[in-house]
Amino acid sequence: MDNLSQNGEGKISIIEDGSIASKNSNLNVCNVCLGILQDFCEKEFIKKVCQKVEASGFEFTNLVLSISFPPQLSVREHAAWLLVKQEMGKQSLSLERNDTVQLKEAYKWITHPLFSEELGVPIDGKSLFEVSVVFAHPETVEDCHFLRAICPDCFKPAKNKQSVFTRMAVMKALNKIKEEDFRKQFPCPPNSPKAVCSVVEIECAHGAVFVAGRYNKYSRNLPQTPWIIDGERKLDSSVEELISDHLLTVFKAESFNFSSSGREDVDVRTLGNGRPFAIELVNPHRVHFTSQEIKELQQKINNSSNKIQVRDLQLVTREAIGHMKEGEEEKTKTYSALIWTNKAIQRKDIEFLDDIKDLKIDQKTPLRVLHRRPLAVRTRIIHSMETHYVDEHHFRLYLKTQAGTYIKEFVHGDFGRTKPNICSLMDVTADILELDVESVDVDWPPALDD
């Protein structure tokens, strides 16, 4: 402590590679914490981290602090614990592992109030905004290596990890290794290092936020998601892009994931109260919106295209999206189809369809989706049908079906892969000219007042 500057603060600087290290070379570096509790609990360092946080452009009202210590710190902690345990044993005193405070906990106890004061927001373990500080100490990186020889099963390569010596793997090995084996391999107390730790990374990230609503699709030339085959885009836009492009801009998010309650084909319109959808916005920089601002965002989306319209746009939780997925297979959907027949028909030829209720059909995976869906036979129910005669070769069919029914195949039969079908029921060759989704009976997200 005598070697600290007069104001009691260690001097911190950013070194050439962008990492942060101590200038105070006279200070003897602690052989357990590698200088972290000496140099990185001071206000000067806290200020530097907070400057990075404030420059990141994220909107936040609280934060969670994620501290990553080098894994060899755990080995040194273990060595110190064994030494103290031994010394206390000589005094006939016992010391259990959970009697000691972990270095990481001590660091958080000291720094949390300082970070909170500097940024003016509380530290909250449940916050979606995370500030992560990563420490490294190259000089002692080989401290862990002896553990691999003794506990090889703890150190298995993982795709997303650069080194097998992760903190979790080291802790696992330390819990398995016998005390006498550890003492033979590693000095207790640990050797003193020449340099303190450096900070190699300060990063900010915000957990995903979710926006939900319902969309109508009025175009017969618009896919739900980008239509790309062999790397080549087939159509200019999609429902997904017409909605999410606006959200990405306003939320200042890095990327998004789009999901919906089922999907319609490129040539099918979605009418009525629309189809429920949800968009996950990844790492958004802006997250706080009034209901009026969300309403204006909805209006902006609707004004930007005549191909789609959005309603009931709102912020939802990750858990709430489960309601949409539950409805995907369980609920009913209503369709309107314009049908052509090869034989001339009269009104009486189609009236019998109105009387059919809860018709069970077996649908082998349609040929048109076989490239992206597994081959299977799915039983679906046509709850009810209603016919409207148009002329000798056309009629309109309104259907209420179980979700997941392939309507086009129910009409033309898909070369006998859907049984029964309109062709077999009427003993004609029939095809579908136009199809509209009239309603998706999923009661989510909650309807909002206009």
Phi, psi and omega in degrees: 000332180298334184276356178287154178294164190302326182279004175080010182246132174292151182268128184246143175215155174275126180266174193309320184280008177092353179278166183249131180219172181270143174273346190280077187288344180285342185287131174288128185279130179300132183279358177255306184270358178056030174093356184295315180281352178270315190251340191247021175248005185272156184299328182297318179290316180303319180299317181297318178295316182295326177298320178294320180297313182293331180280348185287341176082012179276149176263125181206151178243354173200176180204158173247134182261121180249115183251128178246110178269152177298142185300333181294343177297324179295324179294318181291322175300316182297317180297317180296319179298315180299321180295311181296320179301318180295315181295320179291327177300324179296334179264014182059034176246144180256152178220116178266162182300321182277005172279346184258153176269127178294147180306317182297319179296316180300318181298318181292320178303319183286314191271333182307310179299326181292316178296316182299318180292317183293320184268345178073023177225155180285154171273126184223119182300341181261003182297146177276347180264121185242131172250118181248133179241121183249122178261151175219155178213083186303328184300326185249019187299335182276000179304329185275343195298328181296335182294328182295323180293325183275322182234067185299330182290346179278345188241077180256134181300141176236145185304317187267008180247132180288327183231150177285343184274067176277163180299320180296318181294319180295316179298321179299316180293319180295329178286337183266328188290141178284148184302316183294326178292321179297313182299325180293328188263335187224135183291139175236107007285162179293159177292150178278131178278164179276324187240156176278169175299161171236156176264116185263347184203132169232115184231149176241141177209147178245133176301156183298147169244158188236134177239135180231165178180195175230143179238147168254142177240121185254357183259145173260020180220041184219117178282161178289317179238161183309131182263100183234123179238126182051042177079359183251128180283130183269326179229153188299321188219187179203164177303313181307312183288322181298332178270309191287333179303319180291318182294318179303317182294312186289319181277353182051049182266157181282319182201182182211163172229127185256136173218158183209168178275087185078185180209156177248158177290165182302327184262013182252134177270153173242113187249206178059224182271008171088179181251129178296141177218162175218144178233125175270122180258116188271130178051057180285140178271335177243130186227348184257119182224143173278163179298330178293319179295322178293322178297319178293324178295318177300317180296322179297317178298314183293328179284341187277346182205143175265004181274335180223162170219146181241143176224164176055034180293131184198157174279135180227171178269162176302319183296324184296333182296335177304327180297322180293316181292325178300321183284346186302316182258334189276329190275177179255160177225148182244134183232158172232126184233135173266121188242140176252140175238147180285328179270149174292137182234155174246171181304319184295338182286342183246350186299328183297336179296330181296335184270352182280126179236143175047052179283123178274130177234149176252124182242113171284143183316121182304146179304324186288341179245006185298336180287343182232000178232143179294149178289122181200162173253121182249129176271128180230163182240129170267104186293316180201158177224149177220131184251147172231114181291133178252300176202189187303334183239007182221142168211157179257135182241124175258127184235142170245119188229166171292143178302144178093004178280135175273105187288316182303317182289328177295330179282303188268351173089342177053051179056038177084007181280339173248122182225137344289173179217174182300321179300313183288325180292324183261350184058048176222172167264124183231153174216161184258127182263323179216144177224135176232140170273118182271327177200146173244110191275059174248120186275060182197145354288167180304138178293141179251155175291141177294000000 
